[in-house]
Amino acid sequence: MQLDKSNIIRIIMWLILLIGGAFTAIYFDRIYFWNLFQNVVFHVSSFIFGYILLRLVLKAARNTGKYLAKMGREGDIPRLQTNRLVTTELYGCMRHPMHFGLMFFFLAFALLLGSPSFILVIAPLEMLFMIIMIKLLEEKEAEKKFGQAYRDYKKRVPFFSIKKECLRQLIK
């Protein structure tokens, strides 16, 4: 598998957010939420919700990844890269459907871990961080790569969408 430097940095960032978030959350759970962290009912219910959310996140990533690989790649280019702007189907509903789905990976991981600090504080902060990185990095890269076509696309299609038909396409 051929990865470029940008993708390697993104993977490392994800690992830091997940592992760092888990250790930080457990540290804070010991101070503020120890009784809840040790509660079996909380852990079981948290795990069940986390598992369901993780399944939805992975389904969304698989669906959008397959579609993007099929429609956004032409010729021999590195894995996880695109060279064609995709604006149809789910990408006609929102500009970043894969990121929208993957953004909830942090919350799914937090629920699986059963950490109140991760669920209530760290995962939402990591989700916000991801939105900021998409806005500052991904959008700029797409504008640089696709130029005016992407700027026109931005005017027509929202960043994310929570319309039922869009969400249905995301996890179909």
N, C-alpha and C positions, 0 to 999 in steps of 0.2 A: 504494500500500500504506500503510495507516494503522497506525502503531506508537505505543504509549504510551511514556511516559518509562521505565518499568521495563524494557521490552524493548530500548530503545535502550541503556540502561546495560549490560544483559546482553551485547549485541552488542559494545559497546566493550570490556567486560571480556574476552570471548573473544579479540578481536584483540590486546589487550595480552598475554594469556597466551601466545598462539601466537607473535607476533612477538618479544616480550620473551624468551620461552623459547628461541626459535631463536638470537637474538643472544647470550644468556647462555651457551647450550650450546656454541656455536661458540667463544666466548672460552675456556671451560673445556677444550674439546677440544684447543685449541692448546697448553694447558699440560699436561694430563694424558693425553690420548688421541690425540696427533697421529699416531702410527704407525697406530693402528687407524682413525682418521678418513681417512687416505690410502689405506687398504687397499681395493682394487677388489672383491675377493671379499666383504668385509664389506658394502660399499655395495650391491652387486648383491643379495645375499641379504636385507639389511635392506629394500631397496626392494621386493622381491617380497613379503615378509611385510607391509610397510606398505601396499602396494596391496591385498592380500587383506583386511587388517583395515579399511582405509578403505571398501572395497566393502560389507563387513558393517555397518559403522557407518552408512553412508548408507542402506542397505536398512532397518536398524532405525529410523532417523529417519523415513524415508518411510512405513514401515508404521504406526508409532505416530502420526505426525503426521496422516496421512489418517484414521485411526480416531478420533483425538481431535477433529479438525475436524468429522467427521461426527456423532459422538455427544455431544460436549461443547459444542456451540455451538447456541444458539437465538436467532433474531432477528438484528438488525444490530448486531454488536459488532466491535471492532477485531480485525484479524488477529492471530493467535498468542494470542488470549484465549479463555477458556472461561467459560461461565456455568451449566454442568451438570456435576455430579460423575459421572465415568465410573468404573464399578467392574466392568465385564464384560470378558470375553475376556482379553487380556493384562493389563489393569488389574485383573483379578481374581487375577493371579499375583504382581504387584508394583506398588507405588504409583507408581514413577517409571521405567517402562520406557524412555521416550525419553531421560531423563537417563542411565540405565544404559548405553544404547548410545552416546550422545554422549560419555560420559566417556572412552571409548576412542579418541575422535578425537585427543586429545593424543598418545597412544602411536602411533597410525597416522601422524600428522604427523612425529613424532620418527623413526620407522622410515623414512619416505620421505626425510627429510632425511639420514638415516644418521649421526646424531650420537650417539655413545656417552653423552655427558653428558646429553643430552635423554632418551634411552631409559632410562637407569639411574637418574637422579636427578630431573630437572626434570619429565618427564611424570608419574611417580608422585606427585610433590608437587602438581602441578596437578590430578590426579585426586582426591587427598585434599582439596584446596581446594574442588573442585566438590562433593564429598560434604558437606563442612561447610556450604557455601552452600545446598545443597538443604535440609539439616536446619534451618538457622537462618532461611532466607528463604522458600523454596518451601513448606515445611510450615506455617509461620506464616501465609503468605498464603492457603493452602488452608483452614486452620482458620478464618480470619477470613471467607473467602468462603462456605464451606459449613457451618460450625458443627458441630453435634453429628453430623451425617451423616458428616463427614470424620473426627471423632474415633472413631466406631464403625468406620469403614473402616480406620483405622490399627490398631485392635485385631485385625482379621481378616486383614489383608494386610500382608506384610513390605515394608520399604523397597525392597530389591532381592531378586531370587531367581536362583539359578544352577541351578535344577531343569531337567532336559533339556527337559521339555514347555514351560516358560516361555521358555527360550532358543530353542527351535524356533519358537514363535509370534513371537518378536521378529524373527527373520530370515526368516520364511516367504516 
